[in-house]
Amino acid sequence: MVALDSAIQVLSIIEQDNSVPKKVRTTIKEAITSLQEHDGKSHEVKIDQVLQQLGDLSDDPNLPPYTRTQIWNVVSVLESV
């Protein structure tokens, strides 16, 4: 899935960005791990869980505006998968 790989790539960039609050980076790392795990859950369930996490993150007032836009873009990509 090319779209899923590109979403993970953008999330990885956010995770490595030191201007992003640590709490947000931790949640992003959990989202990446969730998308990459082979734990028996369907892709749809994993994506839904990650979409919920990212939706909560996008409301964080400490989130830099550019990062918020990146998260919205990832949400759009994941919704189209």
Secondary structure, 3 states (H helix, E strand, C coil): CHHHHHHHHHHHHHHHCCCCCHHHHHHHHHHHHHHHCCCCCCHHHHHHHHHHHHHHHHCCCCCCHHHHHHHHHHHHHHHHC
